[in-house]
Amino acid sequence: MDLNEEAYSADHILQRALQQKDEQWLSVISHLRHDWMNDIQVLYGYMRLNKYDKLAAFMETIKQKAAKESSVAKLGVTKLVVYLQMFRIQCPQILLEVDIEQELQLTELPVPSERVADAAIAVLDGFIRHTYEASNGEPQGLQLEWTVQDEELVLIFDYRGGYREAELNDTLRQAVSMNGSGPQWQLETEFEPQWAAITVRVPFVRE
């Protein structure tokens, strides 16, 4: 392969990567638009039927939904924001709930934000690969909480449903190893039948 062919190949790979990112964003926008259009239709229905008691409650639900979507966007790492927004599309069998401490912005914290994002995505991927529906038929539920405690960023994963403990545990340990040469991240796990709790503690790095 001569230099011109190498340059063409590299340019083609770059263009394809950019195209895939554009397609991801379009998919996210389309999904959010669909959700909000459904909400508007419900609101319109309540108004037409004069069900103002239900209208007020539903407006509060929409307000909370908007606040959560805003919190996810404020994390600041594009690949993580897109991943979290796409999760419901890619993995509808797991009901993911993301709770983020007010005003928490990952890119503004003294932590390796890109590595933290990669680790969070790796853990969520692990739940997709190594979990299954609970024996009682209940839907799988996963809550992800982002919070700051005592000079640490803390990620708490609370899962309910069936899972393969050994495989999931291996994924968790690989994800925590993404800290590189920085301060060691702490991994805390609790495994019970049909339930798992995982906490990842990322210490702040002060200059």
PAMI-391354 format. One record per residue: residue in one letter; z, y, x of N, C-alpha, C in turn. Coordinates in steps of 0.05 Angstrom, whole numbers. Example, Ala and Ser with C-alpha at 12.3 -4.5 7.8 and 13.67 -1.06 7.14 Angstrom:
   resn     n.c3     n.c2     n.c1    ca.c3    ca.c2    ca.c1     c.c3     c.c2     c.c1
      A      156     -114      264      156      -90      246      156      -66      264
      S      142      -45      257      143      -21      273      157        1      258
This chain:
   resn     n.c3     n.c2     n.c1    ca.c3    ca.c2    ca.c1     c.c3     c.c2     c.c1
      M        0      -24       17        0        0        0        0       25       18
      D      -20       43       14      -21       67       30       -3       88       19
      L       -2      111       32       17      133       24       11      143       -4
      N      -16      145      -10      -23      155      -37      -13      137      -59
      E      -16      110      -54       -8       91      -73       23       91      -76
      E       37       94      -54       66       95      -55       75      120      -71
      A       62      142      -66       69      167      -80       64      164     -110
      Y       41      152     -117       35      147     -145       55      129     -158
      S       63      108     -144       82       89     -155      109      102     -159
      A      118      118     -140      144      132     -143      143      152     -166
      D      121      166     -168      118      185     -190      117      171     -217
      H      104      148     -218      103      133     -243      130      123     -251
      I      146      114     -232      173      105     -238      190      128     -248
      L      188      151     -236      203      175     -244      195      183     -272
      Q      169      184     -278      160      192     -304      169      173     -325
      R      169      147     -319      179      127     -338      209      130     -344
      A      224      136     -323      253      140     -326      258      165     -344
      L      243      186     -340      246      210     -356      238      205     -385
      Q      217      189     -388      208      182     -415      229      166     -430
      Q      242      147     -416      263      131     -428      287      148     -437
      K      294      168     -420      315      186     -427      308      203     -452
      D      283      212     -452      274      227     -476      275      210     -501
      E      267      185     -499      268      167     -522      296      162     -531
      Q      315      160     -512      343      157     -519      353      181     -535
      W      347      205     -525      356      229     -538      344      231     -566
      L      318      224     -569      305      225     -595      318      206     -614
      S      326      182     -604      339      162     -621      366      172     -630
      V      381      185     -612      407      196     -619      404      218     -640
      I      385      236     -636      381      258     -655      373      247     -682
      S      355      227     -682      346      215     -707      369      202     -722
      H      386      188     -707      409      175     -719      429      195     -731
      L      435      216     -716      453      237     -726      442      251     -750
      R      416      256     -749      403      269     -772      405      252     -797
      H      401      226     -793      403      207     -816      431      207     -828
      D      451      207     -810      479      207     -819      485      232     -835
      W      477      256     -824      483      281     -837      468      284     -863
      M      443      274     -865      428      275     -890      442      258     -911
      N      453      235     -903      468      219     -922      493      234     -933
      D      506      248     -914      530      263     -923      522      286     -942
      I      500      299     -937      490      321     -954      484      310     -982
      Q      472      286     -983      465      274    -1009      490      267    -1025
      V      511      258    -1011      536      252    -1024      548      277    -1035
      L      548      298    -1019      559      324    -1028      544      334    -1053
      Y      517      332    -1051      501      342    -1074      507      326    -1099
      G      511      300    -1096      518      283    -1119      544      291    -1132
      Y      564      296    -1115      590      305    -1126      588      331    -1141
      M      572      349    -1129      568      376    -1142      554      373    -1169
      R      534      356    -1170      519      353    -1195      536      341    -1217
      L      554      323    -1209      572      309    -1228      598      324    -1233
      N      601      347    -1220      625      364    -1223      650      349    -1214
      K      648      332    -1194      671      317    -1184      683      333    -1160
      Y      695      355    -1167      704      373    -1146      729      363    -1131
      D      744      345    -1144      766      332    -1131      757      315    -1107
      K      736      300    -1112      724      283    -1091      710      300    -1070
      L      698      322    -1079      683      340    -1062      701      350    -1040
      A      725      359    -1047      744      370    -1027      752      350    -1006
      A      758      325    -1015      765      304     -997      742      297     -978
      F      718      296     -989      695      289     -973      689      310     -952
      M      692      335     -960      688      357     -941      707      355     -917
      E      732      346     -922      751      342     -901      742      320     -883
      T      731      299     -894      720      276     -878      697      286     -860
      I      680      303     -871      657      314     -855      668      332     -833
      K      688      347     -839      701      365     -819      711      348     -795
      Q      725      327     -801      736      309     -780      714      296     -764
      K      693      288     -778      670      275     -765      657      295     -745
      A      653      319     -754      640      340     -737      658      345     -713
      A      684      346     -716      702      351     -694      701      329     -673
      K      699      304     -683      697      281     -664      671      282     -648
      E      649      288     -662      623      289     -649      623      311     -628
      S      636      333     -634      638      356     -616      654      348     -591
      S      676      333     -596      693      324     -574      678      306     -555
      V      662      288     -566      646      269     -549      626      285     -532
      A      613      305     -545      594      321     -530      607      336     -507
      K      632      345     -511      646      361     -491      655      345     -467
      L      652      318     -468      659      302     -445      642      310     -421
      G      617      318     -426      601      332     -406      584      314     -388
      V      586      288     -390      570      270     -374      548      258     -393
      T      523      266     -389      502      261     -408      499      231     -414
      K      499      214     -394      495      186     -400      517      174     -416
      L      542      184     -413      564      174     -428      563      184     -457
      V      555      210     -461      553      221     -487      531      206     -503
      V      508      201     -490      487      187     -504      495      158     -510
      Y      509      145     -492      518      118     -496      537      116     -520
      L      556      134     -522      575      133     -543      562      139     -570
      Q      543      157     -570      528      164     -595      510      141     -603
      M      500      125     -584      482      103     -589      496       78     -596
      F      522       77     -591      537       51     -594      534       39     -621
      R      536       55     -642      534       45     -669      507       33     -675
      I      486       44     -662      459       34     -666      456        7     -651
      Q      465        7     -626      461      -17     -609      480      -39     -615
      C      503      -33     -626      523      -54     -632      537      -49     -659
      P      523      -52     -681      534      -46     -707      557      -65     -715
      Q      559      -88     -702      580     -108     -709      608      -99     -700
      I      609      -80     -681      635      -70     -672      638      -41     -682
      L      660      -37     -697      665      -10     -707      680        6     -686
      L      666       23     -672      678       39     -650      689       65     -660
      E      714       71     -654      727       96     -660      735      110     -634
      V      725      134     -629      731      148     -604      749      171     -610
      D      773      171     -597      792      193     -600      796      207     -573
      I      790      233     -573      791      248     -548      812      270     -550
      E      830      272     -531      850      293     -532      836      320     -534
      Q      848      337     -550      836      363     -555      829      378     -529
      E      804      388     -528      794      405     -506      791      389     -480
      L      792      362     -481      788      347     -456      759      347     -449
      Q      753      356     -424      726      356     -414      726      341     -387
      L      713      318     -387      714      300     -364      704      314     -339
      T      684      330     -341      672      343     -318      690      365     -306
      E      710      373     -322      728      394     -312      754      383     -300
      L      757      357     -301      781      344     -290      777      337     -261
      P      798      336     -245      796      329     -217      794      298     -213
      V      773      287     -225      768      258     -223      738      255     -218
      P      729      232     -207      700      227     -203      687      221     -230
      S      678      242     -244      669      240     -272      647      219     -276
      E      628      219     -257      605      200     -259      615      171     -257
      R      634      166     -239      644      139     -236      661      131     -260
      V      676      150     -270      692      144     -294      674      138     -318
      A      652      153     -320      633      148     -342      620      120     -338
      D      613      113     -314      601       86     -309      621       64     -316
      A      647       69     -309      667       49     -314      672       45     -345
      A      673       68     -359      676       66     -388      653       52     -401
      I      629       58     -392      605       44     -403      606       14     -397
      A      615        7     -372      617      -21     -364      637      -36     -382
      V      659      -23     -387      679      -36     -404      669      -41     -433
      L      656      -20     -444      645      -23     -471      623      -44     -471
      D      606      -45     -451      586      -66     -449      600      -94     -449
      G      623      -95     -435      637     -120     -434      647     -129     -462
      F      655     -110     -478      663     -117     -505      639     -126     -522
      I      616     -115     -517      592     -123     -531      585     -152     -524
      R      587     -159     -498      578     -185     -488      598     -207     -493
      H      624     -201     -492      644     -222     -491      663     -222     -516
      T      654     -211     -538      670     -211     -562      653     -223     -585
      Y      667     -231     -606      654     -242     -630      672     -237     -654
      E      660     -243     -678      674     -237     -703      701     -252     -704
      A      721     -239     -715      747     -252     -718      745     -276     -737
      S      763     -295     -733      763     -320     -749      769     -314     -778
      N      783     -292     -784      789     -286     -812      767     -270     -826
      G      745     -266     -812      722     -252     -824      724     -222     -824
      E      745     -211     -813      748     -182     -811      729     -171     -791
      P      718     -146     -796      699     -135     -777      713     -129     -750
      Q      698     -130     -729      710     -124     -702      715      -94     -701
      G      738      -87     -690      745      -58     -688      752      -52     -659
      L      743      -29     -649      749      -21     -622      755        9     -622
      Q      779       16     -613      787       44     -611      788       52     -582
      L      776       74     -575      776       84     -547      789      111     -547
      E      811      113     -533      826      139     -532      824      150     -504
      W      817      176     -502      817      191     -477      840      211     -477
      T      857      210     -457      880      228     -457      888      234     -428
      V      904      254     -424      915      261     -397      945      258     -398
      Q      956      243     -378      984      238     -376      993      240     -347
      D     1011      258     -341     1023      259     -315     1003      257     -292
      E      985      276     -290      966      277     -269      947      253     -268
      E      942      242     -291      923      219     -293      906      223     -318
      L      881      214     -315      864      210     -338      868      181     -348
      V      874      178     -373      881      152     -384      860      144     -405
      L      848      121     -402      830      109     -422      843       85     -434
      I      846       85     -460      859       63     -474      839       50     -494
      F      835       25     -489      817        9     -507      834      -10     -524
      D      832       -8     -550      847      -25     -568      827      -40     -585
      Y      826      -66     -581      805      -83     -594      818     -103     -613
      R      805     -107     -636      814     -127     -655      790     -144     -662
      G      792     -170     -657      771     -189     -663      772     -212     -643
      G      752     -229     -644      751     -251     -625      739     -243     -599
      Y      747     -256     -577      737     -250     -551      742     -273     -531
      R      726     -272     -509      729     -292     -488      745     -278     -465
      E      770     -286     -463      788     -271     -445      779     -271     -416
      A      772     -294     -405      765     -296     -377      742     -278     -370
      E      721     -280     -386      697     -263     -381      702     -234     -384
      L      717     -227     -405      724     -198     -409      741     -188     -387
      N      760     -204     -378      778     -195     -356      762     -191     -330
      D      743     -208     -325      726     -204     -301      711     -177     -303
      T      700     -171     -326      686     -146     -330      704     -122     -325
      L      728     -124     -335      747     -102     -332      753      -97     -303
      R      758     -118     -288      765     -114     -259      741     -103     -244
      Q      717     -111     -251      693     -100     -238      690      -70     -244
      A      696      -63     -269      694      -35     -277      714      -18     -262
      V      739      -27     -259      759      -12     -245      752       -9     -216
      S      738      -28     -205      730      -26     -176      710       -4     -171
      M      700        9     -191      679       30     -188      691       55     -177
      N      717       56     -172      729       80     -161      721       86     -132
      G      708       67     -119      698       71      -92      721       73      -72
      S      720       93      -54      740       96      -33      762      115      -41
      G      762      124      -66      783      143      -75      809      129      -82
      P      828      144      -93      853      132     -101      849      108     -120
      Q      866       88     -117      863       64     -133      868       69     -163
      W      851       59     -180      855       61     -208      872       38     -217
      Q      889       42     -237      906       21     -247      895        9     -273
      L      896      -17     -274      887      -32     -297      910      -46     -310
      E      915      -41     -336      937      -55     -350      924      -69     -374
      T      931      -95     -377      918     -110     -399      939     -125     -415
      E      934     -128     -440      950     -145     -458      930     -161     -475
      F      932     -188     -474      914     -205     -489      930     -222     -508
      E      922     -221     -533      934     -238     -554      911     -249     -571
      P      916     -270     -586      895     -280     -604      885     -258     -623
      Q      859     -253     -623      847     -233     -641      854     -204     -635
      W      865     -199     -611      873     -172     -604      874     -169     -573
      A      865     -146     -563      867     -140     -535      871     -110     -531
      A      888     -103     -512      893      -75     -506      889      -72     -476
      I      873      -53     -469      866      -47     -441      871      -18     -435
      T      885      -12     -414      890       15     -405      880       19     -376
      V      864       39     -372      854       46     -345      865       74     -338
      R      880       75     -316      892      100     -307      877      110     -282
      V      867      134     -284      851      146     -262      867      170     -251
      P      879      168     -227      895      190     -217      878      214     -210
      F      889      238     -214      876      262     -206      874      264     -175
      V      852      276     -166      848      280     -137      849      310     -132
      R      871      319     -121      874      348     -116      867      353      -87
      E      853      375      -83      845      383      -55      868      397      -41
